[in-house]
Amino acid sequence: MRVEYDLERVAALLPRDELRYRESTMWRYAELLPVADPRHILSLGEGWTPLVRLYGAERMMKLRKLWVKREEQNPTGSFKARGFSCALTIAREAGIRKVAVNSNGNAGSALAAYAAHAGMEAYVFLPQDCPGLIVRECLDYGAHTCLIDGLIHNAGQLIAEGKEEQGWHHVGTLREHGRAEGKKTMGLELAEQLGWRLPDVIIYPTGGGSGIIGMWNAFTQLRELGWIEGELPRFVCVQEEGCDPLVRSLASGGQFRPLQEEAGSSPTGLRVPHPPDGEALLAIIRETSGTAVAVSREEIREGQRALGRQGISSSPEGAATWAAMTRLMDEGWIGRQDEVVLFNTSHAMKYVEHPAPRVPVVKDYADWRRLMRK
Ligand SMILES: Cc1ncc(COP(=O)(O)O)c(C=O)c1O
């Protein structure tokens, strides 16, 4: 699902040094995003998030350089804003009016926000244990919101079954190219913010994996443009124990296999037992000499405290990157000479205890149709 660009044309239209005069959103890279007419761009101010150097932690951990990319500062409190800004721009350009997503939470609220801004109708399907505050956000953005008696892939199945009858445009992970292209801008920004260099290691909390695919696309395009040179960073995919299909597949040395048993991890963006393009993720990890790590709930909690002591408030997903870094340093996989970037993909506050709003719970599409009389 890679979008091909005429990179010669991009280079002619967008000299690298001109970027400094561009707006401070991800749309500074409009020529590298799949929008035909810039008047269709749907923006709430996403992207160009701070890349903060953690000097104290570098000294303490004896690391060459360490940064955290503060994705929680995006408009909807998570990096998901990037994907939906792009996906709904494309949808708007195509005249689409009804959009639907299956999500663990943050994608649902981001879709709801961007659809509201575009005046589109949004349908969001979330697992029953989705954090209450996120469900509340979806409702406040005006989305038709339902909980599913199952996990994110069951919700995806519901949308796949109903999309024709209901006229839904399915914007679930890797169902269309806009979300991965939007997330590509994390990689473009990283390169620009580091002065057109890349770090040695990127640690990214991985669920469906479109962020990894997006960043890999970014770096390969930048290399083709001649804006960066050299090796790509080693990609580290972090998962939580209890739902670690990438870790297991990598260890087996073979092809990607979705999780066979029931997922036993916490209800966060990391709980994706059947990532739609696990094979592509494995290929990127292997190609970049990266790795995959499963961290425990306790390690994640400790990561939140450790990042907190650096002045960074992190979501469980963001904190998982700290936990993975600590583990990989103990194992010697990350060494003193390495420059490392962690992605704090959403806001800690999204997970603050909040009473669960009352919304319908459904089993599958037939059940949803019956309940909604559609
Ligand atoms: C906060 C957060 N971090 C990471 C992820 C995983 O992102 P990706 O689908 O790019 O692997 C999610 C997905 O829901 C998320 O909400």
Ligand as a Chemical Component Dictionary entry (heavy atoms), coordinates in Angstrom:
data_LIG
# 
_chem_comp.id                   LIG 
_chem_comp.type                 NON-POLYMER 
_chem_comp.pdbx_formal_charge   0 
_chem_comp.three_letter_code    LIG 
# 
loop_
_chem_comp_atom.comp_id 
_chem_comp_atom.atom_id 
_chem_comp_atom.alt_atom_id 
_chem_comp_atom.type_symbol 
_chem_comp_atom.charge 
_chem_comp_atom.model_Cartn_x 
_chem_comp_atom.model_Cartn_y 
_chem_comp_atom.model_Cartn_z 
_chem_comp_atom.pdbx_ordinal 
LIG C1 C1 C 0 -1.254 5.550 21.744 1  
LIG C2 C2 C 0 -1.008 4.532 20.706 2  
LIG N1 N1 N 0 0.264  4.156 20.457 3  
LIG C3 C3 C 0 0.548  3.228 19.524 4  
LIG C4 C4 C 0 -0.460 2.607 18.795 5  
LIG C5 C5 C 0 -0.092 1.611 17.739 6  
LIG O1 O1 O 0 0.032  2.283 16.541 7  
LIG P1 P1 P 0 0.258  1.553 15.133 8  
LIG O2 O2 O 0 -1.096 1.139 14.655 9  
LIG O3 O3 O 0 0.905  2.566 14.251 10 
LIG O4 O4 O 0 1.129  0.383 15.398 11 
LIG C6 C6 C 0 -1.791 2.982 19.003 12 
LIG C7 C7 C 0 -2.877 2.384 18.225 13 
LIG O5 O5 O 0 -4.033 2.356 18.613 14 
LIG C8 C8 C 0 -2.070 3.969 19.986 15 
LIG O6 O6 O 0 -3.328 4.375 20.243 16 
# 
loop_
_chem_comp_bond.comp_id 
_chem_comp_bond.atom_id_1 
_chem_comp_bond.atom_id_2 
_chem_comp_bond.value_order 
_chem_comp_bond.pdbx_ordinal 
LIG C1 C2 SING 1  
LIG C2 N1 SING 2  
LIG C2 C8 DOUB 3  
LIG N1 C3 DOUB 4  
LIG C3 C4 SING 5  
LIG C4 C5 SING 6  
LIG C4 C6 DOUB 7  
LIG C5 O1 SING 8  
LIG O1 P1 SING 9  
LIG P1 O2 DOUB 10 
LIG P1 O3 SING 11 
LIG P1 O4 SING 12 
LIG C6 C7 SING 13 
LIG C6 C8 SING 14 
LIG C7 O5 DOUB 15 
LIG C8 O6 SING 16 
# 
